[in-house]
């Protein structure tokens, strides 16, 4: 049984990765419904939280059905991160997660996200300060290192454990790789095989099929897998992985009718949560994956990503099943 603090996660949990403008409540609701074991919010700026910025505060919305759910924060200032942790505690999450992995320039170049990988002592002392400021379990998501010459993750993970984190998720790339090249899980395995490590070690990066999830579980010995891009427009991925782990075969893929129904559900929640304009715009990144594999779908996808009227958009989605179901038979 894998545990974060006192939270039981099952024998091999699948975690939804925190993804900016993706891992919002509408998407998390679907991933939970289709098999994700642990949810994380989009990453939230500590500076935004303590200044009561609307976008940051909205990301604190969590729901009972999501549990266990972690709120992920990022920043580089001790005071801001500790005050942000206090703000997060008020909405009663199960976990506080610290982002030490975001490679985006505007984050990393301020010493936050993956930027802190250039200063491991600060990474450790900041983590210790946050752990000591909360009664909630604290977890960390990070990368192998800043670049090819600074892959200090084995030592860093041990030091983070020693100051009190309850689990670590490791993306198998350096910051300099961004999302390019192939994720290297060999160092994730070294972290897991370190005899001093006793907290759960979760692997992340390039898990894009149930077969790969099982292969990486067996080959690298991690305690669970964090899934990101493979779930975008495909919340069924979690149950597909679980089915393959249990039976050794892939389950049937969702039918076109099931895909349409989930898109309608996703779109409806997105509009209710964010308002019509933002809800419609932020759904656009999902359509290509939701309807992947449909022949000659581009004209409809172009409509989906340009329509700004809610009723018209729902009408186009509803027509997809009738228009394309024969093409998939």
Buried (B, 14 or more C-beta within 10 A) or exposed (E): EBBBBEBEBEEBBBBBBBBBEBBBBBBBBBBBBBBBBBBBBBBBBBBBBBEEBEEBBBBBEBEEEBBBBBBBBBBBBBEBBBBBBEBBBEEEBBBBBBBBBBBBEEBBEBBBBBBBBBBBEEBBBBBBBBBEBBEBBBBBBBBBBBEEEBBBBBEBBBBBBEBBBBBBBBBBBBBBBEEEEEBBBEBBBBBBEBEEBEBBBBBBBBBBBBEBBBEBBEEBBBBBBBBBBBBBBBBBBBBBBBBBBEEEEEBEBBEBEEBBBBBBBBBBBBBEBBEBEBBBBBBEBBBBBBBEEBEEBEEBBEBBBEBEEBEEBBEBBEEBBEBBBEEEE
